[in-house]
Amino acid sequence: MNKIMIIGAGDFQLPLVEAAAQHCSVILAAPAINKKFDKYISGKYFIDVRKKEEILEIAKKEKIQGILTDQTDIPVNTVAYVAEKMGLNGIGYNISRLFTDKYLMRKKMEKLNLPVLPYKLITSANEAVSFFNESSGEIIIKPVDTQGSRGVVKVKNESEIIKAFNFAQSFSSDGSVLIEKYASGIEFVVEAVTDNYICRNLICGDTVYFDNKNLFSAKKRTFPSQMNAELTDRVLELNKKIVEGFGLPYGITHAEYVMDGDEIYLLEIAARGGGVYISSDLIYERTLFHPEAFLVNKALSKDSDINIQETGTVAGYRAFYIPTGTVESVTGIETVKKLPYIRRHQLDNIYEGMTVGVNSNKTSRIAMIVVADTHQQWEERTLDIKKILHVRVKTLNGDYQDIIWD
């Protein structure tokens, strides 16, 4: 039996581990590993996923035949590095950096003569102030190499810049921060599969954010997009140019785009499938294509057929936050879990007595996958869920709040 290493052990890596365990012995490496993984793995290591050299030594000791990750950005470089050093199949370390470093990403876009929002790599608050003064409108400051919207701040005026820069820099591995014009137009999300350097777009969807503009967190992503075909075709054409222009040999990619005027700009692109079960569930619901099986086979240097069949299903995730405080009661979870249109969920993460910290980025969301025949039916079903599911939280102020849906 082949031995394969998977990096990352959050909720969204469980589908990949389940798929790999069907035909492989799985070694799991992550800072924390929930007991729900135990029945699928033959070994586990508690380690920071950015420690490339240490994970390389573990991989050598375990004599693995493949290494991979999905639905998470931070391990992508480590996976590529270990594969390259061990002569295993991988995307290449330099290529992985194009998909994980937002500055390198934009520099590559410029070399490809593709549109880029005005931006600058900065290392000091003074540089941030200068960029803001030279810009018109709002700007956004973000670490070059984080995930889950950690450290991302939108700035409206000069008085906010220093605090925003320091916050963003605290999440950057080397202190580098990207500052960029803020575009607030229509947003798209695209999932694609690449093999032998040829990119095939899989699904294109729409993004709707929570009302809290400082979270940069989507409350729902639905597929297919409801925008007109001419516009989505432009997005898909740009996505293919970027993936192939970046030189990705194989893999699943997740990309986010925004309209600014009539131009379409890349916000970011990752050499892994979309989180919140987009890769593991939503791609399949729309195309009957299994990304996990594809990724496992490619990690082991095996051929993998890409058979795409459009289903016509409307699929998406609906997310919510639990208010900061202590959960005193939970109702409706078991009812929601049994609904025939719920495919996967994180509802088991909620329990009475749990303490909820400050919701400062998208990583504390709770999400579920919902499917329907039409977009209208999808919206109706999510409204039904909101009527059923309730979490009573005693806040720090001593009052009580329910789920934050919007």
N, C-alpha and C positions, 0 to 999 in steps of 0.2 A: 504493500500500500504506500502511495506517495505521501510524504510528509510536507505539509504546507504551513507557513507562518502567516498569521493575520495580525495586523497592527491596528489597535483601537478596539474598545469593548463597551461602547455606548449602546443605547437602544437601537440606533440605526445600523450598527454593525452586526446585530444578531442575525438578520436574514442571510448575510454573507457567510457567517460561521455555520449556520444550519445547512446551507447549500454545500459548502466545502466538506463538511463532515459526512456527507452521503458517500463520498468516494475517497476521502483522504483522512490521514491522521492530522489533526489541527493543533498547532502550537499558537497560543494567544499571548500577545504582549500589550500591556496598557498600564496606566497608573493605577486604575481600579478595575476590578473584574467582578461583576455580579455573579451570584451563584447560579443564575439561570443559564449561564454559559457552560457550566461544569459538565453536563451530560453530552456535550458536543465536542469536547476538547480532550487531548491526551496530555497536555502540559500547559502551564501558564507562568508568565513572568510579570511581576509588577515593576514597571519602569516608565520613565518619561519617554514618550514616543519620539522626541527630538534627539535622543541620545543615539546617534547613528552608529558610532564605533562600538558602543556596548551592545547594541542590538545585533550588529554584525557578528560579534563574538558569540552571542547566543545562537544565532543562525548557523554558524559554523559548527558549534558544539552539537546542535540538534541534527546537523546534516540534512537540512531542508532541501526540497526540490523546487520550491516556489515560495514567493512572498507577495502579499497584496494587501490592499485596504479598499474601503469604499465609503461614501457618504460622510467623509471627514477630510479636511484639508491638511492638517498639521502632519500626519504620517506620510504624506505623498512623497516628500523628499527622502525620508528615511527608507521607504520601500524601494525607491529608484536607486538609492545609493547602495543598499545591501545587495540588490539584484545585480548591479553592475560589478561590484567587487567580487561576487561569488560566481559570476558568469551565468547567472540565471536570466530568464526572460524578464525584461523590464522596459520602461519607456526611456531610460537614460536620465542620469542625474541632471545634466544641463537642461534637458527638455522639461523635467519636473519643476525646475526653478522658474521657468517662464509661466507656468500655471499656478505658482504659489506666491510669487513676489509681484505685487501690484505695479511697482516701478518698472521692473524688467518687462512685464506684460505690456505696458504702454510704450516702452522703447521699441519693442518688437513690432507693435502695431504701426508705429511711425515708419519703420524700415519696410513694412509691407504696403506703405502708402494708404493705410486705412484710417478712417476718422478717429480722432482722439479729443476728448474734452481738454481744455487748458489745464495743465497740471504742473507740479514741481515737486521734486524730492527735497525735503528740508530736514535739518538737524537742530534748528533753534527756533525759539518763539519769535525772534526778530525777523527771520525769514518768512514766517507765517504772516506777520503783520504787513510786511512789504508786499507779499502776494495778494493779500486782501485789499490793500489800498490800490493796487494796480488792476483789480478785478471790478466787475460790475455785478451786483447781486450777491446771493449767498454762496458760501463755499463749504466744502466738506473736508474734514481732516480725518485720516485713517492710518493705522499702522500698515506697513507694507506687507506683513506676513502673518496676519491673525485670521481667525475664523469666528463664525457665530456673531458677527457684528460687534465683537469686543473692541472697545476703544474708539469706535466711530462716532464722530461728533459733527453736527451741522452748525455752522457759525453764521450769525446774522449781522453782528457788528464787532467792531475792533475790541471792545471791552471784554468779549468772550474768548478772544483768541489764545491768550497765554494759558488760561485754565484748560482750554480744549487741547492745545498742543501737549501740555504736560500729561494729560489723561491719555491721549493717543500714544504718546511715546512710552508710557508705562507698559503697554502691551506689545511693543515692538522688540524683537529679539536683539537688534543691534542699535536701537535708538533712532532709526530712520523712520520718517513719517511722510506720507504722501498727502499733498494738499491739492485740491481740484475744484473746478467750478461745479456747483450743485445744479443738477438738472432734475426737474420735477415732472416731466412728461409721462406719457404712457410707458409702462414697463412690461417686458416680455422675459420669459424664462425658456431656455431651449435645452433639451437633452438629446445627445447624439451618441452614436457608436462609431468607432474608427477601427479599421483593420487593414493591415498592409498600407498604411498611410492614407487610406481613402476614408473620408468621413461621410456617414449617412445620418441625416437628421431623423430623429425618432418622434419627438413630440414638442410642440410649442404651446405655451400657456400664458395666462395672465396672472398678475400679482396685485393683491390688494393689501395695504398695510394697516396696522393698528393706528388708532387716532393719535397715540403718543408718538410724535415725530422724532423724539430723541432715541427711540428704541431701534429704529431701522429694522423692523421685524414684520414679516408678512403674517397676516391673520388667515389668509387663504391663498392658495395657488391652484388654479383650475385649468384642466386640459380637455379639449383643445381651446386655443385662444378664440375669443369672440370678435377680434378685430377683423377687418376685411382682408381677403386673400392676398390682394396686392401688397399690403403692408407686411403681413406675416411672411410672404415669399421673400421680401427684401431682408427681413430678419434672418431667415433660414439661409439665404445666399451668403450673407455676411458671416454667419456662424461657420459655414463650411470653409470659407476663405481663411478664417482665423485658425481653425483647428489644423487644416492642412498646411497653412503658412507657418504655423508654429512647429511643424515637423513631428507631430505626435504619431508614433508607429501603430499603436493600438490603444483601446480603452474606451471607457464611458466618460463623456464630458458633460459638465453642467455650466451653463452660461447665462448671464443676466444682462439685459440690454435696456436702454432708455432712449426715448425720443426727446430731442431738444430742437424745437422748430420742426423742420422737415427731415433732419438728419437723425440717423440711428447710431448710438454710441455703445460700445462695450463698457459695462460697469466692472465685471470681472468674469473670468472663466477658470474652471478647475478641471484637472485631469482625474476626475472621480465623478460618480453619479450624484445627483441631487440628494440632499439630506431630507429628513422628515418623510422617509420612505418613498421619495420620488423614484429613486433608482430601483428599489426592490419591488415596489408595488404599482406605482402609477404608470411606469413604462409598460409593464406587463398588461395592465388593465386596458391600455390603449392599443397595444401592438402584438400581444401574446409572445413577446420576446423576453427571455430571461437573462438580464444582465449578470446575475451572480454566476450562473453556469458558464457564461462567456468569459468572465474575468478569471474564474478558477482554471479553465482550460488554457487560457493565454498565459497565465502565470506558470503553468506546467509545460509550456511550449507545444500545446496540442491545438490542432485545428478546431474551430468552433463555427458551426453554421449560423448565419444571421438570417433567420426567417422571420420576416415582419408581416403581420396580418392586421390590417386596420379593423378594429372592433366596432367603432362608432360610439363606444361608451364615453360618457362624461365622467371624469374622475378628478379628484383633487383632495388636498388636505385642508382641514379646518382646525385652527389652533386657538388656544386661549391661555390666559395667565390666571394664576391664583393670587389673590391679593397678599401683600406682605402681612404676616401675622401667624396665628396658630389655627389649624383646621379643627373645628369643633364637631362638624357633622358633614357627611357625604351622602347624597341620595341620587338614585337614578343610574349609577354606574353599571350595575348588572343588566338593567334594562337596555341601556345604550349598547353594551357589548353584544347583546343578542340580536340587535337589529340586522336584518338580512343585507343591508347595504353598507355596513361597516366592514372594511376589509382588514385593517390593522389599526392599533391604537396604543397610546401610552397611559391609558386610564388606570392601570394597575399601579402606577407611581403615586397615586393619590390615596391617602389614608387618614383616618381620624388621629389627631394628636401631632401630625407633622408640622414642623416649623418652616415657614416660607420666608426666604430672604428677599432682599430688594430685587425687583425685576429690572435689570439694567441692560440686558441684551436678549437675543433670541434664544439663548441656550436654556432658559427656564420655562419656555413654552411647553404646553401639553398639547399633543396633536392626535388627530385620527384621520384615517383615509375613508372618504365617502364616495360612493359611485352612484350613477343615475343614468337614465336614458337621455335626458335633456338637461340643459343648464338651468331651466326653470325648476325642474324636478330636483336638481341638486340643491338649489337654494331653499326649496321648500323642506327638504329633508334636514338640512342643517338648522333651519328654524325649529323643526320638531325636536331635534337634539337639545337645543337651548331651553326648550320648555321642560324637558325631562331631567336634565343634569343640573344639580345644584351642589355647591360647596360653600358651607357657612364658615366664614373666617373671622375670628376675633382679631382686629387690627391692633397696632401698637397704641392707637388712641383710645382703645377700649370699645369702639363701636364695631358693628358687624357688616361685612360685605360678602357679596356672592362673586361668582366667576366674572372675570374681565374678558368679555367676548370681542370688544371693539376698542 
